[in-house]
Amino acid sequence: MESHISYETEQAAHELAKRFIRPYVARGDSFENLKASHMGMLCSEESVCIGGWMDGKSYNTDFILVSKVIGKPANVSFKLRDIFREVEGEIKSAEAVDDFHLEPG
């Protein structure tokens, strides 16, 4: 991760990377499927993609690149595997909580 951005921007970039792949992880796409996808999303406030070019450097699909978040330049890369595992863990934890039901009395 880059150190020239604020902590808040870095955290927002991390959350954007997670939010970007969450629907695909939730439907059961594998890490390999995401890595091969080269997916990306660009709008006026946010830019995130799996692999590609950012800040004049080429990245393979082992990385999620967040070049813009909250309308601010971010230029932060995260390992796709790390973000995938984090999202997968959050989804499994939420499912476990949903499956846990206390019986009255």
C-alpha positions in Angstrom: 0.0 0.0 0.0 1.1 3.6 -0.6 2.0 5.8 2.3 1.3 9.2 0.7 -2.4 9.0 1.2 -4.3 9.6 4.4 -5.3 6.7 6.7 -9.0 7.5 5.9 -8.5 7.3 2.2 -6.5 4.0 2.6 -9.3 2.5 4.7 -12.0 3.7 2.2 -10.0 2.1 -0.6 -9.8 -1.2 1.3 -13.5 -1.2 1.9 -14.1 -0.4 -1.8 -12.0 -3.4 -2.8 -14.0 -5.6 -0.5 -17.4 -4.1 -1.6 -16.3 -4.6 -5.2 -15.8 -8.4 -5.0 -18.4 -9.2 -2.2 -21.3 -10.1 -4.6 -19.2 -12.5 -6.6 -17.8 -14.2 -3.5 -21.3 -14.4 -2.0 -22.6 -16.2 -5.1 -19.7 -18.7 -5.0 -17.2 -17.4 -7.5 -13.8 -18.9 -6.7 -10.6 -16.9 -6.3 -9.4 -18.3 -9.6 -12.6 -17.1 -11.3 -12.1 -13.6 -10.0 -8.4 -13.6 -10.9 -9.2 -14.5 -14.5 -12.0 -12.0 -14.8 -10.0 -8.7 -15.2 -13.2 -7.0 -13.8 -13.3 -3.3 -13.1 -15.6 -0.5 -12.2 -15.2 3.2 -12.9 -17.4 6.1 -12.1 -16.8 9.7 -11.2 -16.1 9.0 -7.5 -14.5 5.5 -7.6 -12.2 3.3 -9.7 -11.3 -0.3 -8.9 -10.2 -3.2 -11.0 -8.5 -6.6 -10.8 -5.1 -6.2 -12.5 -4.3 -3.5 -15.0 -2.4 -0.2 -15.0 -2.3 2.3 -12.2 0.0 5.2 -11.6 2.2 4.2 -14.6 2.8 0.7 -13.4 1.4 -2.6 -14.7 -0.1 -5.1 -12.2 -1.1 -8.7 -12.8 -4.4 -10.1 -11.7 -3.0 -11.0 -8.3 -3.9 -7.5 -7.2 -7.0 -5.3 -6.8 -6.2 -1.7 -7.8 -8.1 1.2 -6.3 -7.0 4.4 -8.1 -9.8 6.6 -6.9 -12.1 6.5 -3.9 -14.5 9.2 -2.5 -13.5 11.3 -5.5 -9.9 11.4 -4.3 -6.8 9.8 -5.9 -5.8 6.7 -3.9 -3.5 4.6 -6.1 -3.5 1.7 -3.7 -3.0 -2.0 -4.5 -4.2 -4.9 -2.4 -3.5 -8.6 -2.9 -6.6 -10.1 -4.4 -6.2 -13.3 -2.3 -6.1 -11.3 1.0 -9.2 -9.3 0.1 -11.0 -12.5 -1.1 -10.2 -14.4 2.1 -11.3 -11.4 4.2 -14.7 -11.2 2.4 -15.1 -14.9 2.4 -14.6 -14.9 6.2 -17.1 -12.1 6.7 -19.7 -13.9 4.6 -19.2 -17.2 6.5 -19.3 -15.4 9.9 -22.6 -13.7 8.9 -24.0 -17.1 7.8 -23.0 -18.7 11.1 -24.7 -15.9 13.0 -27.9 -16.4 10.9 -27.8 -20.1 11.5 -27.4 -19.7 15.3 -30.9 -19.5 16.9 -31.5 -19.4 20.6 -34.4 -21.4 21.8 -36.6 -19.5 24.3 -36.7 -20.7 27.9 
